[in-house]
Amino acid sequence: MNPLIKVEGLVTKFGERTIHDGVKLHIDENEIYGILGESGSGKSVLMKEMIMLLQPTEGEVSVLGMSLNDISYKEAQRLRSDWGILFQFGALYSSLTIAENIEIQLKEFTNISKMMRDKLVASKLALVGLEPYVGGLYPSELSGGMVKRAALARALAMEPKLLFLDEPTSGLDPIGARNFDALIVELRDLLGITVVMITHDLESIFSIVDRMAVLADKHVVAEGTLENVLQSQHPFVEEFFKNEYTKERFKDKIKDV
């Protein structure tokens, strides 16, 4: 099976500062893949390089079989329509209604009628568990959890093959966070999409992530399933996964550590 995303020899520098130095990982079809790491390890930078918001200094990123190193403008536009993005705080346009936010990509990338766009907006709202009336509201009128779901509906507008999530459960109460996790799994199974998520939420990591990469010291210091990652003796992995709280909270899953 060819990976949907492949990162090889990635080097990222900002001036004299090196963020990544030889990062390598791959993401397979239909999995929920987590990107973890210590603060400043370059998790968000890595995701931005996958979605062409930043260009690495060296190395190669391939998405859906296309190298981003020498991609044409036309190819890049087509590729962008194959993924959806949920930024950490939603990044909804405050001056637009929720329906208008969801409609943006439909207007940019398709020639479908206004009537069809309205139907698609309604279907995306329903897909993420929001009532139809929410489409007429503005972001400022929504709770934090509703903003996340509305932003997720926008990310799904083009029926993407890939879904990128940046800290999707941050800012949510525990119940809301777990409900959002369940929604991500449901959408992955229903739509057959591949999910890439930056997260430090232990509940998400232990319950919905299939495989993950752990960034530290400018490298991927562990990659694979939870079982694979727990074999690492890197100090960050030890601190993050093997502290007393985590071992007690998730003792059924890390009982052999």
C-alpha positions in Angstrom: 0.0 0.0 0.0 1.4 3.4 -0.9 1.1 6.0 1.9 -1.2 8.9 1.4 1.4 11.2 2.9 5.2 10.6 2.9 7.8 12.8 4.5 11.5 12.1 3.7 14.6 13.8 5.0 12.7 16.9 6.0 14.8 19.9 7.2 13.2 23.1 8.3 15.2 26.2 9.2 14.1 29.7 10.2 17.3 31.7 9.9 19.9 30.1 12.1 17.3 28.1 14.0 16.7 24.5 12.9 13.2 23.1 13.7 13.4 19.8 11.8 16.5 17.9 10.9 15.8 14.8 8.8 12.2 14.1 9.8 10.8 11.0 8.2 7.3 9.5 8.5 4.4 8.1 6.5 0.6 8.2 6.9 -1.6 5.4 5.5 -5.1 5.5 4.0 -8.0 5.5 6.4 -6.1 5.9 9.6 -6.2 8.5 12.3 -2.6 9.6 12.6 -1.4 11.7 15.6 1.4 14.2 15.6 2.7 14.6 19.1 5.7 16.4 20.6 7.2 18.7 23.1 6.5 22.5 22.9 8.5 24.0 20.0 9.2 20.7 18.3 7.6 21.9 15.1 4.3 20.0 15.1 2.3 22.9 13.5 5.1 23.7 11.2 5.1 20.1 9.9 1.4 20.2 9.3 1.7 23.6 7.5 4.3 22.0 5.2 1.9 19.1 4.4 -0.8 21.6 3.4 1.6 23.9 1.4 1.4 26.9 3.8 5.1 26.6 4.4 8.0 25.2 2.3 10.7 23.1 3.9 14.3 24.0 3.6 15.3 20.5 2.4 13.7 17.1 1.9 10.4 16.0 0.3 6.7 15.9 1.2 4.4 13.9 -1.0 0.6 14.0 -0.6 -1.8 11.7 -2.5 1.1 10.6 -4.6 2.2 14.1 -5.6 5.5 15.6 -4.6 5.1 19.1 -3.2 8.6 20.1 -4.3 7.8 20.7 -7.9 4.0 20.9 -8.0 2.4 23.3 -10.5 -0.1 26.0 -9.5 -2.9 24.1 -11.2 -2.0 20.8 -9.5 -1.7 22.6 -6.1 -5.2 24.0 -6.5 -6.6 20.6 -7.3 -4.8 19.0 -4.4 -6.1 21.6 -2.0 -9.6 20.6 -2.9 -8.8 17.0 -1.7 -8.2 18.0 1.9 -10.0 19.8 4.6 -8.5 21.7 7.5 -9.7 22.4 11.0 -7.5 25.0 12.7 -7.1 25.1 16.5 -9.5 27.9 17.1 -11.8 27.2 14.2 -10.6 30.2 12.1 -14.1 30.9 10.9 -14.7 34.3 9.2 -16.4 36.4 11.9 -18.2 38.6 9.3 -19.8 35.6 7.6 -22.6 33.3 8.8 -21.8 29.7 9.4 -23.5 28.7 6.2 -21.4 31.3 4.3 -18.3 30.0 5.9 -19.1 26.4 4.8 -20.0 27.6 1.3 -16.6 29.3 0.6 -14.8 26.4 -0.9 -17.9 25.3 -2.9 -18.0 28.7 -4.5 -14.2 28.7 -5.1 -13.8 25.2 -6.5 -17.1 24.3 -8.1 -19.7 25.7 -10.5 -22.7 24.2 -8.8 -25.9 26.3 -8.4 -26.8 28.3 -5.2 -29.6 25.8 -4.6 -27.2 22.9 -4.6 -24.7 24.7 -2.4 -27.5 25.4 0.1 -28.3 21.7 0.1 -24.7 20.7 0.6 -24.3 23.2 3.5 -27.3 21.7 5.2 -26.0 18.2 4.8 -22.6 19.2 6.2 -24.2 20.8 9.3 -26.2 17.6 9.8 -23.1 15.5 9.4 -21.4 17.2 12.3 -24.5 17.2 14.5 -25.6 20.8 14.1 -29.2 21.9 13.7 -30.1 23.7 10.4 -30.7 27.1 12.2 -27.0 27.2 13.1 -26.3 28.0 9.4 -27.9 31.5 9.9 -25.8 32.4 13.0 -22.4 34.1 13.2 -19.4 32.5 14.9 -19.7 34.9 17.9 -23.1 33.4 18.6 -21.8 29.9 19.0 -20.3 28.0 21.9 -16.8 26.7 21.7 -18.0 23.2 20.9 -20.3 24.5 18.2 -17.5 26.5 16.6 -15.4 23.4 16.4 -18.2 21.5 14.7 -19.0 24.4 12.3 -15.3 24.6 11.4 -15.3 20.8 10.8 -18.4 21.1 8.6 -16.5 23.7 6.5 -13.5 21.3 6.3 -15.7 18.6 5.0 -17.4 20.8 2.4 -15.5 19.4 -0.6 -15.8 15.8 0.6 -12.0 15.6 1.1 -9.8 12.5 1.1 -7.7 14.0 3.9 -8.7 15.8 7.0 -6.1 17.9 9.0 -7.0 18.8 12.6 -4.9 21.1 14.7 -5.6 20.4 18.5 -9.2 19.6 17.8 -10.2 19.1 21.4 -8.4 22.0 22.9 -10.7 24.5 24.7 -13.5 21.9 25.0 -14.8 20.5 28.3 -14.1 16.8 28.9 -17.5 15.7 27.7 -17.4 17.9 24.6 -13.9 16.6 23.9 -14.9 13.0 24.1 -17.9 13.6 21.9 -15.7 15.3 19.4 -13.4 12.3 19.4 -16.3 10.0 18.7 -17.4 12.3 15.9 -14.0 12.1 14.3 -14.0 8.3 14.4 -17.6 8.2 13.0 -16.7 10.5 10.1 -13.5 8.5 9.3 -15.6 5.3 9.2 -18.5 6.8 7.3 -16.6 8.8 4.8 -13.5 6.7 4.4 -11.2 9.7 5.0 -7.7 9.8 6.5 -7.2 12.0 9.5 -4.0 13.7 10.5 -4.2 15.5 13.9 -1.9 17.4 16.1 -2.8 16.7 19.7 -1.5 16.4 23.2 -4.9 15.1 24.5 -4.0 11.8 26.2 -7.7 10.6 26.0 -7.6 11.1 22.2 -4.2 9.5 21.9 -5.2 6.4 23.9 -8.7 6.1 22.4 -8.8 7.1 18.7 -5.3 7.5 17.3 -4.2 4.5 15.2 -0.6 5.5 14.7 1.4 8.5 15.6 4.7 10.3 15.3 6.5 11.8 18.3 8.6 14.9 17.5 11.5 15.9 19.8 15.1 17.0 19.4 14.3 18.0 15.8 13.5 14.4 14.8 10.8 11.8 14.9 11.9 9.9 18.0 9.1 7.3 17.8 6.5 6.4 15.2 3.9 3.7 14.9 1.1 2.3 17.1 0.8 3.1 20.8 2.5 -0.2 21.5 5.4 0.8 19.2 5.8 4.2 20.7 5.8 2.9 24.3 8.9 0.9 23.5 10.9 4.1 23.0 13.1 5.2 25.8 13.5 8.8 24.6 13.2 11.2 27.6 10.2 13.0 26.1 8.3 9.7 25.5 9.2 8.6 29.1 7.9 11.9 30.5 4.8 12.1 28.4 3.6 8.5 28.5 5.2 6.9 31.5 4.6 9.4 34.4 2.6 8.1 37.3 -0.6 9.9 36.4 -0.7 8.5 32.9 0.3 5.0 34.0 -2.5 5.0 36.6 -5.1 6.7 34.3 -4.5 4.3 31.4 -3.2 1.3 33.3 -5.1 -1.1 31.2 -3.3 0.0 28.0 0.2 0.5 29.4 0.2 -2.2 32.1 3.4 -3.7 30.7 5.4 -0.5 30.6 
